[in-house]
């Protein structure tokens, strides 16, 4: 069965977008096969688009990691979906997902912005198993102790502050924390270097994928954790391996906004 798809990327975080139309949802095995970069199409996440459930939304989407597992949210993926819908600059579109609704818009400079959820710092929101609810949190791993802040951006994140992201133990510590027993649903692990109050460098070990060129919700998580700790500004430039994102959070009670590039790479058809 031939299925049309669109390959997209934001800061090198890459996606395959498929409209459900009359297709049945792909199995985890099929998603893993398509996500293989040697024998499939290759992607960090698959974005599965369906008709909206909410009358005020333009599309309903689900997100699947390259390992076949389903993710709750993806900031760069949401921005790519907004680009895929191709609105007029300045016109807002509403993206519906299992966690609710996210407004997005194409900016005059060609970048795409999306408003993700209000950050939730409660351990139960991730979940993160702990007796105390006072950050920073600390756990022991095979690679030694790790200290971090936690937040849900619709999906679970832990953020470690490091001196230099170039030498941070992402490959060693990332997978140990991602699957740590205190994260029963696993977590995305961010390694943040603070350059200034309005600029950070970031690497992210993504749940179900590994380290990626960029992680939109990871960028948001790093900024809000830093802002919650009183060390970052309201708007922050986030330097990721794949490019620069802008994150803006006005504080408690408001959603976090993510802005940056979102591009179509190519279109194709795959035989399933």
C-alpha positions as CSV (number, residue, x, y, z in Angstrom):
1,X,0.0,0.0,0.0
2,X,1.6,3.3,-1.1
3,X,1.5,6.1,1.6
4,X,2.5,9.7,0.9
5,X,4.7,11.5,3.5
6,X,6.5,14.7,4.0
7,X,10.0,14.9,5.5
8,X,10.5,18.0,7.7
9,X,13.0,19.4,10.1
10,X,13.4,22.1,12.7
11,X,17.0,22.8,13.8
12,X,17.9,19.3,12.5
13,X,15.3,17.6,14.7
14,X,13.7,15.6,11.8
15,X,10.2,14.3,11.2
16,X,8.1,12.3,8.8
17,X,4.6,13.7,8.5
18,X,1.8,11.4,7.4
19,X,-1.9,12.3,7.0
20,X,-4.0,9.5,8.3
21,X,-6.7,9.8,5.6
22,X,-7.9,6.2,5.2
23,X,-4.8,4.6,6.5
24,X,-4.8,2.6,9.7
25,X,-2.5,3.7,12.5
26,X,0.9,2.1,12.0
27,X,2.2,-0.5,14.4
28,X,5.2,0.1,16.6
29,X,7.2,-2.4,14.5
30,X,6.3,-0.5,11.3
31,X,7.2,2.8,12.8
32,X,10.6,1.4,14.0
33,X,11.2,0.1,10.4
34,X,10.4,3.5,8.9
35,X,12.5,5.3,11.4
36,X,15.6,3.3,10.6
37,X,18.1,5.6,8.9
38,X,19.7,2.9,6.9
39,X,16.8,0.7,5.7
40,X,13.8,3.1,6.2
41,X,13.1,6.8,5.7
42,X,14.8,7.9,9.0
43,X,13.4,10.3,11.6
44,X,13.4,11.3,15.2
45,X,9.6,11.3,15.4
46,X,6.7,10.4,13.2
47,X,3.9,13.0,13.2
48,X,0.5,11.3,12.5
49,X,-2.2,13.8,11.4
50,X,-5.9,13.2,11.8
51,X,-9.1,15.3,11.5
52,X,-9.6,17.5,14.6
53,X,-11.8,16.4,17.4
54,X,-12.3,20.0,18.6
55,X,-14.4,22.2,16.3
56,X,-11.9,25.1,17.0
57,X,-8.8,23.1,15.9
58,X,-7.3,22.8,12.4
59,X,-5.7,19.4,12.9
60,X,-5.3,16.6,15.5
61,X,-1.8,15.1,15.8
62,X,-0.1,12.2,17.5
63,X,3.7,11.8,17.9
64,X,5.7,8.5,17.8
65,X,9.4,8.2,18.6
66,X,11.8,6.3,16.3
67,X,11.6,3.3,18.7
68,X,7.8,3.1,18.1
69,X,6.8,4.5,21.5
70,X,4.2,7.3,21.6
71,X,5.2,10.7,23.0
72,X,2.9,13.2,24.6
73,X,4.3,16.4,23.0
74,X,7.0,17.7,20.6
75,X,7.7,21.4,20.3
76,X,9.6,21.2,17.0
77,X,7.1,18.7,15.7
78,X,4.3,21.1,16.4
79,X,6.1,23.9,14.6
80,X,6.6,21.6,11.6
81,X,2.9,20.8,11.6
82,X,2.1,24.5,11.6
83,X,4.4,25.0,8.6
84,X,2.9,21.9,6.9
85,X,-0.6,23.6,7.2
86,X,0.9,26.6,5.5
87,X,-1.1,29.5,7.0
88,X,-0.7,33.1,5.9
89,X,1.9,34.9,7.9
90,X,0.5,36.2,11.2
91,X,-2.6,33.9,11.0
92,X,-3.0,31.6,14.0
93,X,-3.7,27.9,13.5
94,X,-4.8,25.7,16.4
95,X,-3.1,22.3,16.8
96,X,-4.9,19.7,18.8
97,X,-3.1,16.8,20.5
98,X,-3.9,14.3,23.3
99,X,-2.9,17.0,25.9
100,X,-5.1,19.8,24.6
101,X,-4.8,22.7,22.1
102,X,-1.7,24.6,21.0
103,X,-2.0,27.8,19.0
104,X,0.8,28.4,16.4
105,X,1.6,31.0,13.8
106,X,3.9,31.7,10.9
107,X,5.9,34.8,11.7
108,X,6.7,37.6,9.2
109,X,10.4,36.5,9.1
110,X,9.5,32.9,8.1
111,X,10.0,31.4,11.6
112,X,7.2,29.4,13.2
113,X,6.0,30.0,16.8
114,X,3.9,27.6,19.0
115,X,2.5,28.0,22.4
116,X,3.0,24.8,24.4
117,X,1.3,24.2,27.8
118,X,1.9,26.0,31.1
119,X,4.9,24.3,32.6
120,X,4.1,22.0,35.5
121,X,6.9,21.5,38.1
122,X,5.0,19.0,40.2
123,X,6.9,15.6,40.4
124,X,3.6,13.8,39.9
125,X,3.1,15.6,36.5
126,X,6.1,13.7,34.9
127,X,5.9,11.5,37.0
128,X,9.1,11.6,39.1
129,X,9.1,9.5,42.3
130,X,10.3,11.4,45.3
131,X,9.3,12.0,48.9
132,X,10.2,15.7,48.8
133,X,9.0,18.3,46.3
134,X,11.9,20.8,46.6
135,X,14.3,21.2,43.7
136,X,17.0,20.6,42.8
137,X,16.5,16.8,42.9
138,X,19.3,14.3,43.2
139,X,19.5,10.6,42.2
140,X,22.3,8.1,42.1
141,X,23.3,6.3,38.9
142,X,26.0,3.9,37.8
143,X,27.9,6.9,36.4
144,X,27.6,8.7,39.8
145,X,25.1,11.2,41.4
146,X,23.1,13.6,39.3
147,X,21.4,16.8,40.3
148,X,18.7,18.4,38.2
149,X,15.4,20.3,38.0
150,X,12.2,18.7,36.6
151,X,9.2,20.0,34.7
152,X,6.5,18.7,32.4
153,X,6.0,20.6,29.1
154,X,3.2,18.1,28.3
155,X,6.0,15.5,28.4
156,X,8.6,14.8,31.1
157,X,12.0,16.6,31.4
158,X,14.9,16.7,33.7
159,X,17.5,19.5,33.3
160,X,21.0,19.3,34.5
161,X,23.2,22.4,34.7
162,X,26.7,21.8,33.3
163,X,29.9,23.8,32.9
164,X,30.3,23.0,29.2
165,X,27.9,21.1,27.0
166,X,30.8,20.0,24.8
167,X,32.2,17.9,27.6
168,X,28.9,17.0,29.3
169,X,28.4,13.2,29.9
170,X,25.4,13.1,27.6
171,X,26.1,9.6,26.1
172,X,26.9,8.1,29.5
173,X,24.4,9.8,31.8
174,X,21.6,10.5,29.4
175,X,20.4,6.9,29.0
176,X,20.8,6.1,32.7
177,X,18.6,9.0,33.7
178,X,16.1,8.5,30.9
179,X,15.3,5.1,32.2
180,X,16.0,5.7,35.9
181,X,13.5,3.9,38.3
182,X,12.4,7.3,39.6
183,X,11.1,8.1,36.2
184,X,8.6,5.3,35.7
185,X,7.5,6.6,32.2
186,X,11.1,7.6,31.4
187,X,12.1,11.2,30.7
188,X,13.9,13.5,28.3
189,X,17.3,14.6,29.8
190,X,18.7,18.1,29.1
191,X,22.2,19.3,29.7
192,X,22.2,23.1,30.0
193,X,25.2,25.5,30.0
194,X,24.3,29.0,31.0
195,X,26.1,31.6,28.9
196,X,24.1,34.6,30.1
197,X,20.7,35.3,31.6
198,X,19.3,35.5,28.0
199,X,21.4,32.8,26.4
200,X,22.1,29.1,27.0
201,X,23.6,26.2,25.2
202,X,21.8,22.8,25.3
203,X,22.1,19.2,24.4
204,X,19.2,16.8,24.9
205,X,19.0,13.0,25.2
206,X,15.5,12.3,24.1
207,X,13.3,9.6,25.4
208,X,12.9,6.8,22.9
209,X,15.4,8.4,20.4
210,X,18.8,9.2,22.0
211,X,20.6,12.5,21.6
212,X,19.1,14.7,18.8
213,X,20.2,17.8,17.0
214,X,17.5,19.7,18.8
215,X,14.5,19.2,21.1
216,X,11.9,21.9,21.2
217,X,10.2,20.9,24.5
218,X,13.7,20.3,25.9
219,X,14.6,23.9,25.0
220,X,11.4,25.1,26.8
221,X,12.1,22.9,29.8
222,X,15.7,24.2,30.2
223,X,14.5,27.8,30.1
224,X,11.6,27.5,32.5
225,X,13.7,25.4,35.0
226,X,16.4,28.1,34.8
227,X,13.8,30.9,35.1
228,X,12.0,29.1,38.0
229,X,15.4,29.1,39.7
230,X,15.8,32.8,39.2
231,X,18.8,32.6,36.9
232,X,17.3,33.1,33.4
233,X,15.4,36.0,31.7
234,X,11.9,36.0,30.3
235,X,13.2,35.5,26.8
236,X,16.2,33.3,26.1
237,X,18.2,32.2,23.0
238,X,18.8,28.5,23.1
239,X,21.8,27.3,21.1
240,X,21.3,23.7,20.1
241,X,23.6,21.5,18.0
242,X,21.2,22.0,15.1
243,X,20.5,25.7,15.4
244,X,19.1,28.5,17.6
245,X,15.6,28.6,19.2
246,X,13.9,31.4,21.1
247,X,12.0,30.5,24.2
248,X,9.7,33.0,26.0
249,X,7.9,32.3,29.3
250,X,6.2,35.1,31.1
251,X,5.9,33.1,34.3
252,X,3.4,31.0,36.3
253,X,-0.1,30.8,34.8
254,X,1.1,31.3,31.2
255,X,2.2,28.9,28.4
256,X,5.7,28.7,27.1
257,X,6.4,29.9,23.5
258,X,8.9,28.3,21.2
259,X,10.0,30.1,18.0
260,X,12.4,29.1,15.2
261,X,12.8,27.5,11.8
262,X,10.6,24.7,10.5
263,X,11.3,23.5,6.9
264,X,10.1,21.0,4.4
265,X,12.9,18.7,3.2
266,X,11.2,16.6,0.6
267,X,8.0,14.7,-0.2
268,X,7.7,11.1,-1.1
269,X,5.8,7.9,-1.1
270,X,6.6,4.7,0.8
271,X,5.1,1.3,0.2
272,X,3.8,-0.2,3.4
